[in-house]
Amino acid sequence: MRLRVLASGLVALGLLAGCVGPPSEPLLRPPPAAGAPLPGWVIRLDPIETRDRAALQRTADDLPGAIRVRNDVDLYRLVYWTQVKGRPVPVSGLVAVPHGVAPKGVVVYLHGTTTTRAVSPSLPGRADGDQEAAVFAGSGYITLLPDYVGLGESDLPQAYLVAQPQVDAAADMLKAIRGVGGVPGLPERLPLFLMGFSQGGQSAAALHRALERRPAGGYDLAATVAIAGPHDLLGAVVGKLDGPDAKSPRNVAYLAFAATAYANYYGQPLDALLTPELARIVPGLFDGSHSPEDIVGQLPSDTRRLFRPEALAALKAGNGWFARALRENETAAWTPGAPLRIVIGAADGDVPPASSRALFDHAGRRGTVTAQTVPGADHMGAAAQSYAPTLTWFESLSGGS
């Protein structure tokens, strides 16, 4: 379905301001008069900077595919409310707005695994956000990058690979840029595109599924690209417990992170899953203050040495609370209505290609899901090679050029 180009130059809360740059002072929203804060309620909007087209083009030139940046971009840090298990939680994210042009639509980018709070998308040392701002906001799309619960503004532990908190943070960010109840000046409808990488690939699929079940007001879900996402979560985890994959330092860190996050989120004792020594030290490693190198240096050299013997046996057999919780968060066994493209790195050593392909294996015969394997690409290579074709696809659906 081809969507018309929207002809508005204003976005709620001052995100677009015609031909002027970002506001010089933060834009604040007063708290609700009574009751708990509502999901999507804006706390503050802080201007970061305006990136000119030349700077954005240099960023885009680092990616394959000869991407052409068309406009300057205004960057903001948005702080807003979401919920975690019914509890109001302040969270944050990066907002990239095309400067002085009417928005073609909205792109939500869900980033990969990040253990260090300082590189959250909305912070100055960001690991994600600059490329997305250049490629998508630089092509006329309002671009949103939620920091996730546990990063950026949020001081909670990360709910790593737990789908619902990431879905809620992204959906509430979509509400926030409109304001609860709607704000004059924003087009009534905007085409919505989702893109996610690695952990974000799983999150993008989960968000797509959630938005089809309960659409976000004012947005028309157009398409999703999920890059190297672990859709078969249990299979991906169990696959890291044997053979050469068990001795990968990254895999050891992934599984320690997942075990810690799931035990916290589901209220289970970590020392019944991990060895007693690791159960004492691992939560501190994932408090947002440690670099990946620091984390890996304090973990064992084999994934199997993370777990108590009985917990390891249960996980391999697909039994126990951890295996059940992983299944609950899988994004493989459903069929999207709007088109969803899966990108797989043929040489991906972080997320098994079979785990990414599981969603296509389930839904591809129904025609809404396509899969693209990038020959020779590892985990990061699959992401880098996805930007140009993703932009081309989104442009074809939004009526952009």
LINNORPE-V477117 format. One line per field, one symbol per residue. phi: phi as a letter, one per 40 degrees, with the letter a starting at -180 (. if undefined). A space follows every 10 residues. Layout:
phi->???
This chain:
phi->.cbcccbbbb bdggcbbfbb ccccbdcbbc cccagcdcdg cccabbcbab cccccccccc ccbchfcbcb acbcbbbbba cbbbfgccbc baacbbbccg bcccibbbbb ccdbcbdcbd dcbccdcbhc ccccccccbh bcbbbccgcg bfccbccccc gccccccccc ccccccccgc ggbdhcdcbb cbbbaabgdc cccccccdcc cccadcdgbb cbabbbbfcc cccccccccc bagdccbcdc cccdcccccc ccccccgbcc ccbccdcccc ccdccbcgbb cdcccdcbbc cadcccbcdc cccccccgbg cccccccdbc bccabccccb bbbbccbcbc bddccccdcc dcbcccgcbb bbccdgccdc cccdcccccc ddccccccgc a
